[in-house]
Amino acid sequence: MSTSTTLPRPGVASDASPAPRTPRRRPRRGTVLTVILLVCSLSVIVPLLVTVSMAFKTGAQAVDGKAFSLPSPWSLEGFVEAWDLTDFPRAFAVSVFVTAVSVAGEIIISALAAYAIVRNWDRRLFRWSFFYLLAAMFIPFPVVALPQVRLTGIVGLDNPLGVAILHIVFALAFNTMLFTAFLRSIPIELEESMRMDGASTTKVFWRLILPLLGPMAATVGIFAFLGSWNDFMMPSLITSNPELQTIPVLQQMFQTQFSNSYNVAFASYLMAMAPAVVVFAITQRWVISGLTQGAVK
């Protein structure tokens, strides 16, 4: 007597088949990004909270070794001493002068250079000038620091004006590259229509091109402001008169003779970085929008 074997029909699972393995879940990409953003945020927020806390402490509270403790009571003693030690109104005025000249100069001169290069790209002189500016981006300031110090002293620019001029010169390559990318998206037909009405090249630039460069000009201006306001190396090397130093250079005194006055030092740091934080918080959206438009177009 033969025993028949029943074969499973196609599409029907057999009772003896092994259970399918449950795939191991991988961490979601959103979770990883959240953790990274949280760590990056804490690396900025925690030092900022310590700075604010130390700035509002008294001298006795600042040296007790409890950096993360809140002030009790809150005191403005550090701000008053920092205001007097750094002569803050004078230093603030010098920093504002250097920053204002740097921002205006970088926007106007870089825009003019980019306009000349883009509209004369078929000419070898302008095309190679652009490559020359790009090559200058790879030369760091410390390499040419000593010649610049000597040169500014000879021509009488060892002052805040000389610092602002050097800010403009050393940022010319990067800013021209940004403006060049943005200018290529502006149709030349707009200029031709103005020229048919008798407009000169100067009028075309100031009346048409510069207003259209508004988003990129805002981006360049923000970078120029942050770079000039927070710069330490160039003012410290170029400016010969200690009374005409900018705020970042004057902060160095809190690492020498006033190294133990933590509340005064942190109060001075807070006053120095407050304008940059406020400006960046207000204008940060223009940084992204300007770079995005210049890259996509």
C-alpha positions in Angstrom: 0.0 0.0 0.0 1.6 3.2 -1.1 1.5 6.4 0.9 0.6 9.5 -1.1 2.4 12.7 -0.4 0.4 16.0 -0.5 2.3 18.8 -2.0 1.5 22.4 -1.0 -0.4 24.4 -3.7 1.4 27.4 -5.1 0.5 30.6 -3.2 -0.5 28.7 0.0 2.0 28.7 2.9 2.8 25.4 4.5 2.2 24.9 8.2 5.8 23.6 8.6 7.4 26.7 6.9 9.5 28.8 9.2 8.2 32.1 10.4 9.5 35.1 8.5 12.2 37.1 10.3 11.2 40.5 11.6 13.6 43.1 10.0 15.7 45.0 12.5 14.6 48.6 12.6 17.2 51.1 11.8 17.3 54.5 13.6 15.3 57.0 11.6 17.1 59.7 9.8 15.1 62.4 11.6 16.1 61.1 15.0 19.8 61.3 14.1 19.4 64.8 12.7 17.5 65.8 15.8 20.3 64.5 18.1 23.0 66.3 16.0 21.0 69.6 16.1 20.5 69.2 19.8 24.2 68.7 20.5 25.1 71.7 18.2 22.5 73.9 19.9 23.8 73.0 23.4 27.4 73.8 22.3 26.2 77.3 21.6 23.5 77.9 24.2 25.5 76.6 27.2 28.5 79.0 26.8 26.1 81.8 26.1 24.2 81.1 29.3 27.4 80.9 31.3 28.5 84.3 29.8 25.2 86.0 30.8 25.3 84.4 34.2 28.9 85.5 34.9 28.3 89.0 33.6 25.6 89.7 36.1 27.5 88.4 39.1 29.5 90.4 41.6 33.3 90.0 41.9 33.0 87.7 44.9 30.4 85.5 43.2 32.4 85.2 40.0 35.5 83.7 41.7 33.6 81.1 43.7 34.1 78.4 41.0 30.4 77.9 40.3 30.1 79.0 36.7 26.7 77.4 36.1 25.1 79.0 39.2 22.7 81.9 38.8 23.6 85.3 40.2 22.3 86.0 43.6 21.7 88.9 43.7 21.9 90.1 40.1 24.4 92.9 39.8 25.5 95.4 37.1 28.9 95.9 38.7 30.7 94.1 35.9 29.1 96.2 33.2 30.0 99.5 34.9 33.6 98.5 35.4 33.9 97.1 31.8 32.4 100.4 30.5 35.0 102.4 32.2 38.0 100.1 31.6 37.5 99.8 27.9 36.2 103.3 27.4 33.3 101.6 25.6 31.7 104.6 23.9 35.0 105.5 22.1 35.8 101.9 21.2 32.2 101.4 20.0 32.4 104.4 17.8 35.7 103.2 16.3 34.2 99.7 15.6 31.1 101.3 14.0 33.3 103.4 11.8 35.4 100.5 10.6 32.4 98.3 10.1 30.3 100.9 8.2 33.2 101.7 5.8 33.9 98.0 5.3 30.3 97.1 4.6 29.6 100.0 2.1 33.0 99.5 0.4 32.7 95.8 0.0 29.2 96.0 -1.5 29.9 98.8 -3.9 33.4 97.9 -5.1 32.6 94.2 -5.4 29.4 94.9 -7.3 31.3 97.2 -9.7 34.0 94.6 -10.3 31.5 91.8 -10.9 29.5 93.9 -13.3 32.5 94.8 -15.3 33.7 91.2 -15.4 30.3 89.6 -16.4 29.5 92.2 -19.1 33.0 91.9 -20.6 33.5 88.2 -20.2 34.5 87.7 -23.9 37.5 90.0 -23.3 40.6 88.2 -22.1 41.6 91.0 -19.6 38.4 90.8 -17.7 38.2 87.0 -17.8 41.7 86.6 -16.4 41.1 89.3 -13.8 38.3 87.1 -12.4 40.7 84.1 -12.3 43.3 86.3 -10.6 40.7 87.3 -7.9 39.8 83.7 -7.3 43.5 82.8 -6.9 43.8 85.5 -4.2 41.2 83.7 -2.1 43.9 81.0 -1.3 46.3 83.5 0.2 45.7 83.8 3.9 46.2 87.1 5.7 49.1 86.0 8.0 51.2 85.3 4.9 51.1 89.0 3.9 50.6 90.5 7.3 54.1 91.9 7.7 54.2 93.6 4.3 50.8 95.1 4.9 51.9 96.5 8.3 54.9 98.1 6.7 53.0 99.4 3.7 50.2 101.0 5.8 52.7 102.7 8.0 54.5 104.2 5.0 51.4 105.6 3.4 49.9 106.8 6.7 47.0 104.3 6.9 48.0 102.7 10.2 44.6 103.7 11.6 40.9 102.6 11.5 40.5 103.8 7.9 43.4 101.6 6.8 41.8 98.6 8.6 38.6 99.2 6.8 40.4 99.5 3.4 42.2 96.2 4.0 38.9 94.5 5.0 37.5 95.6 1.6 40.6 94.4 -0.3 40.8 91.0 1.3 37.1 90.3 0.9 37.0 91.5 -2.7 37.6 88.0 -4.2 34.9 86.2 -2.4 32.3 89.0 -2.7 33.0 89.4 -6.5 32.5 85.7 -6.9 29.1 85.9 -5.2 28.0 89.0 -7.2 29.3 87.4 -10.5 27.1 84.3 -10.0 24.1 86.5 -9.3 24.7 88.9 -12.2 24.7 86.1 -14.7 20.9 85.7 -14.0 20.1 89.3 -15.0 19.0 89.5 -18.6 21.1 91.9 -20.7 17.9 92.9 -22.5 17.0 95.1 -19.5 20.2 97.1 -20.0 19.7 97.4 -23.7 16.3 98.9 -23.2 17.8 101.5 -21.0 20.6 102.3 -23.3 18.1 102.8 -26.2 16.6 105.5 -24.0 20.0 107.2 -23.8 21.2 105.9 -20.4 24.9 105.7 -19.8 26.8 102.7 -18.3 27.0 104.6 -14.9 23.3 105.2 -14.9 22.5 101.7 -15.9 24.5 100.3 -13.0 23.1 102.7 -10.3 19.5 102.7 -11.5 19.1 99.1 -12.7 21.8 96.7 -11.8 22.5 97.7 -8.1 18.8 97.5 -7.1 18.5 94.1 -8.8 21.5 93.0 -6.7 19.6 93.7 -3.5 19.4 90.1 -2.2 23.1 89.4 -2.8 24.1 92.8 -1.6 22.3 92.1 1.7 24.2 88.8 2.0 27.6 90.4 1.3 26.7 93.2 3.7 25.9 90.7 6.5 29.2 88.8 6.0 31.1 92.1 5.9 29.5 93.3 9.1 30.2 90.1 11.0 33.8 89.8 9.7 34.7 93.4 10.3 33.0 93.7 13.7 34.6 90.5 15.1 38.0 90.9 13.5 40.9 90.9 16.0 44.1 90.2 14.0 44.0 93.1 11.4 43.2 96.0 13.8 45.7 94.8 16.3 48.5 94.7 13.7 47.6 97.7 11.6 46.3 100.4 14.1 49.3 102.0 15.8 47.4 104.2 18.2 46.0 102.3 21.2 43.3 104.8 21.7 41.9 104.0 18.2 41.5 100.2 18.7 38.3 98.4 18.1 36.3 96.5 20.7 37.7 93.0 20.0 41.3 94.2 20.5 40.5 95.9 23.8 39.1 92.6 25.1 42.7 91.4 25.3 43.2 93.3 28.6 41.0 90.8 30.4 43.5 88.0 29.6 46.4 90.0 31.1 46.2 92.4 34.0 42.5 91.9 34.6 42.5 88.1 34.1 40.8 87.4 37.5 37.9 89.9 37.0 35.6 87.3 35.5 32.4 89.2 35.9 34.0 92.3 34.3 35.5 90.3 31.4 32.2 88.4 30.6 30.3 91.7 30.8 32.6 93.2 28.3 32.4 90.2 26.1 28.6 90.4 26.2 28.5 94.1 25.3 30.9 93.4 22.4 29.0 90.6 20.8 25.5 92.0 21.4 25.4 94.1 18.2 26.6 91.2 16.1 24.0 88.8 17.6 21.2 91.3 17.1 22.1 92.1 13.5 22.5 88.4 12.6 19.3 87.4 14.3 17.4 90.1 12.3 19.0 89.5 8.9 19.9 85.8 8.9 17.1 84.9 6.4 18.7 87.2 3.8 21.9 85.2 4.0 20.3 82.0 3.0 18.0 83.6 0.4 20.8 85.5 -1.3 23.1 82.5 -1.5 20.3 80.3 -2.8 19.3 82.7 -5.5 22.9 83.2 -6.6 23.5 79.4 -6.7 20.3 78.4 -8.5 20.0 81.1 -11.1 
